[in-house]
């Protein structure tokens, strides 16, 4: 069994390699559990020159060393410019990678555009440099805009030579049906709790059980929240601080993360209103009784609208004050008087 940086990927990797019957695999599942990592492991295994008996990569051959150094001549990734640096594939180069684009003020795109697909098609038609497969990883596959997706489709239908694809997606329903139909699905579920907690602890995440719940069981997302400044104590105090109208509770988080945090709080409050336990917050951090769900539904709609514009350069302080004030009012109207006074103290 292969050892990976994300231990819960070992079993899905060997299963995917053993059952692959298509030149294109689509790794799909919830965000924050390693879809991109699994796609890279598949690519390395297909390119490895001394694979193990279970078909996983040896990690020692010349091909594996080239792969780890990101210089393998038979490997290419299709990822949005905005994600290149965070995923370890260099800083964004701007549209088309030109010097003029680098010098421009254009914000790196979150889409995979037609120019990137055209460059990949030229790569796909060339002869394999090391005589094995040529591999393309696409992530997130739903970032392909319509023109780029249609350009990719022809190659997915009729790949040249030993060309193979590993697409990874957290929203496979957003892909063109014709692309999905040409890929063999590789489902990736949430990992078991104990391996996820052990991995988070090894990453230096404090109180990993609280942050893993805050991230909905997604360990990579929990790590990202911790690295963004979220701490377990601040998370467990958030319901009380919103009930008090304290907008500074979210001051350490970026605007998109702060809105996301409020959405998770609203979600748990609505679950309480319908008699279900919360998903993201410890039970003792939430009010025990919610009598009315309607005010929370109104707050949820406001948060959903705000989330659509979370990346815009708005005045974060004023926006968060407004959203927290609306949350305070929604909680006040939703809770009976006694629990409300207790939570607001």
N, C-alpha and C positions, 0 to 999 in steps of 0.2 A: 504494500500500500504506500502510495506516495505521501511524502510529508509536505504540507503547504503552509504558507503563512496564516491561512485561515483553515484551521483543522477540520471544520465541518464540511469543507469542500472535497475532502479526499474520497468519500464514498460516492457522491454525485459524479466526480470526475471519472473514476474507474467504471462506473455504470454507463456513463455516456460514451466512453471509448469502446466499451464492450458491445454496446447495442447500436452504435452509429451505422446507419445504412444509407445516409444521404451525404452529399457533398456540402450541405449547408445545415448547420444546427442553430436553433434559436433558444438561447438560454433565457428563461423567463421566470419572474417571481417578484416578490416585494423588494422595494429599494433597501439598500443598506445591508444586504446579506452576501454580496460578493459576485454578482453576475459578471461584471467586467473581469474580475480575477479568474473566474472559472473559464471564461472565453479565452483568456491569455494562456491558461494551463492547457486547454485543448489545442491551441495553436502551437505551443511549445512541443506537445506530445506528437503532433502530426509532423513537425519538422525535425524531431530528434533522430539522430543517426545511430543511436544504440538504445532503443527503448527497452524498458523492463518487460518481464513476462506479462504484466497486466496492461501493457501498452502505454504506460505513463512515461514521461520523459526521464532520462537518466540524470540530467542536471550537470553532467561532466563532459560530454562530447563537445566538439568544436561548435556544432550547431547550437547547443544549449547555451554555451558561453556567448556566442554572438547574439542570441535571443535576449539574454539577461542584460547585455550592454546596449540593447535597442539598436543594433547595427546589422541585424540579419537581413541579407539581401532578398530573401524570399518571403518577407513578412511585411505587412503594412496594416496600419490602423486607420479607420475612418471615425474620427471623433470631432465634435465641435471645437472651434478655435478657443472658446471660453473655457474648455475643460482640459486642454493639452497640458498645461503646467501642473495642475492639481493631480493629474493622472500619471505624471512622470514622463511625458513625451515632449518636453520643451515648452518654452513660453509661447503664447499666441503670436502668430506671424501676421495676422490681419488677412483680409480677403485676398486669396490667390497667393499669399506669401510674398508679395512684391515689396521692394524697398519703399515704394511710395505708400503702400498700405501700412507698413510698419510705422512710417512717419506721420500717418494721419491720426486723427483723434477718434476714429471710428471704434465703437465698443466691440470687442471680440464677439462673434456670432455664437449663439447657442444652437444654431441649426447646422446640419451637415448639408453643404450646398453642392450644386452641380459640378463646380470646378474640382472639388475634392474627388467626386466620383469619376470624373473624366481622367484625372491623374491615376486613379486606381485601375481604371480600365486599361490604360497603357501599360501599367505594371503587370496586370493579369495576362496580357498577350505576349509578354517577353518570356524567354526560356528560363527555366529554373536555374539559378546560379549554382546550387549545390546538388542538383539532380534528384531532389525529393519533391515534396509538395510545394505549392505556393499558397500562402494563407493570408486571408484578410479578416480582421476583426472589426466589427461595426458596433459602436456603443455611444450613446444609447440609440438603438435602432429607430426608435420613434422620433429622433431628432432629424431624420432624413426629411427634407422638405419634399413636396410632391414631385417636382421636376427631378430631383436627385433620386428619389425612390423609383421613379419610372425608368431612369437611366440604368439603375442597378438591376432592375428586374430582368432585362434581357440576358445579362451575364449569369444571374441565378438560374435562368431556364436552361442555358447552354454554356456551362463553364468550359473554359479552354484547358485542355490537358488535365493536370492533377490539381487544379485550383480548388481550394476549399474555403468555406466561410464559417465564421462563428459570430453570429449576431447575438447581442445581449439587450434585453429590454425589461423595463419595469411596467410598461404599458403596452403589451402586445396587441391589445384591441385597437390601439392607435395606428398600427401598421396597415398598409394596404393588404386587403385579403389575398391578393395575388402573391405578395411576398410571403405571407404566413403559410400559404399553401405549398410553397416550394421549399420550406424548411422543416426539418424534423424537430419537434419541440423537446427541450430539455428542461423540465420543471425544477425549480430551486425553491425550497420552502424555508421558513424560518428555522434556524438551527436550534438544537436542544439547549435548554437554559444553562446547564452546567458548563459545557464547553464554551458557550458565549461569555459567561461570567469569568471563566478562567482566562480567556483571551483578553477581555477588557482589563482585568487586573494586571496581566502581563504588559499591557499598553500603558500602565500607570494611571488608569481611571480610578478615582476614589469613589467609594460606595457604588460599585458597578451595578448592584441589583436595582438601585433606585433609577439610575440613568438608563438601564436596559428597559425597564418598564416605561420610562418617559419616552423612549424611542420605539415603543410598540414591539419590543423583542428583536429589534434590528441592531446587531452589535456594531457595525460600522457607523451607523447613524448615531448611536450612543457615544462612540469615541469622538465623532465630529462635534457633537454638542459639547462635550467636555473640553475639547480643544478650542471651541469658540467662547469658552468662559463660563458655561453653566456648571453649577455645583449642586450636589444633592440637597444641601440645606436650603438653598434658594428655591429649588424646585418644590420641595415639600411646603415651603412657606408661601408659595405663589397664590393659592386660593385665598388664604387669609389676607394677604396684602392687596389683592384685587378687591376683596370685600370691603377693605378699608379705603379704597380709591387711591392706592399708592402706585403711581405710574413708574416710580424709580425701581420697582421690582424687576423691570426688564431692561434697565439702562445698560447692562453689560452685553446685551445681545444685539446683533444686527436687526434691522427692521423686518426682513423676511422671517428670521428665526423668532423674533418677539411675537409677531402675528401668529406664527405657527404654534407657539406656546399657548397663546390665548385660545386658539382653536381647539387645542387638546384639552384645556381646562373646560371649555364650553361643552365639548363632547362628553367628558366625564360627568359634568353636572346634568346633562340631558339623560345620560344613562341612569343616574341616581333618580331622576324624576320619574323614570319608567320602571323603577324597582330593580335595576341591574347594578352590579358593582362597577366601579370605574376601571378604565383600562390603563391609564397613564400615570395616575397619582395614587399614593398610598391611601388606604381606606380612611385612616385617621386624619388625613389632610383635607378631606372633603366634608361638607355638611352632611349630617346623617339623614336629614329630611328635606326633600324638595317637593313643595306642594303644587307649584304651577310651572309647566314647561313653556308656555307661550312666550314669556319675556326672554327666555333663553333662546328660543327659536329666532326671535327678532335680533338678538345679539349675534347669533350664529350667522345670520344673513349679512349683517354688517361686516363681520370678520371675513366672510367669504368674498365680499366685494373688495375689501381692503387687500386681501391676499393677491387678487388679480393684478394689483398695481404695486406690489411690495417692493419691486426692484426699482421703482421710479424714485428720483431724488427729491422726495417730499421732506418736509420738516418732521423728522422722526419724533422729536419731543412733543410737538403739538398733536401729532397723529396718535401717539401712544397714550397721551393724556385723555384724548377723546375716547379711544377704544376701551381704556380701563374704566373711565367714568361710566360709559355705557354698560360695561360688565358689572360694575358695582351696583348700578341701578337695577339691572336684570336679576342679580343675585338677591337684592333686597326684596324685589317683588316676588321672586320665586320661593323664598324660604319663609317658614312661619316665624313669628316674632322672636321667640326664645332662642332657637338656633342661630338666628341672624345676629342677635346681640352677642352671643358667645363667639361667633366667628369674627365679628368686627372688633373685638377687644384686642 
